Amino acid sequence: MSSLDRYTVIVTPDDPNYLACAPAIPGCYAIGDSPEVARRELGHVFAMIVEEHAEQCRPLQPDVPDLLDVIEAQCSHPA
């Protein structure tokens, strides 16, 4: 089972709330009235996404740093 702790999480103000997201996972975002609430809600969203992927036998995306390495490599060596 995957854990949200393995992913980069970004929490930003979104007046008057806060937005938390795991950019590597499409659709993995939540809003709360404090950073802590947004992060907690993100945990619930993540759990639903993990369950959906497990039911469909699909792996989760790698974390953002892994994706950034790929993008950087592609940009450094254009075809």
C-alpha positions, 0 to 999 in steps of 0.5 A: 500500500502506498503512503502519501508520505512518499510523495511531495505535498504542496500546501498554498494559501487560496484565500480564504482557504488553503489548497493541498496537492500531491502534484505527481498524482492527477486529481489529488488535491484538497481544500481546508480552512487551515494548512493542517485541515487541507493536508488531512483532507488530502490524506482522505483523497489520496486513500480514495485514489489508492483504492481506485488504482488497486481495484483497477490494478494500476500503479500510482505515478512516481513522485514529482522529483522522478518526473522532474528528472525525466523532464530535465533529461528530455529538455537537456537532450532535445530530439 
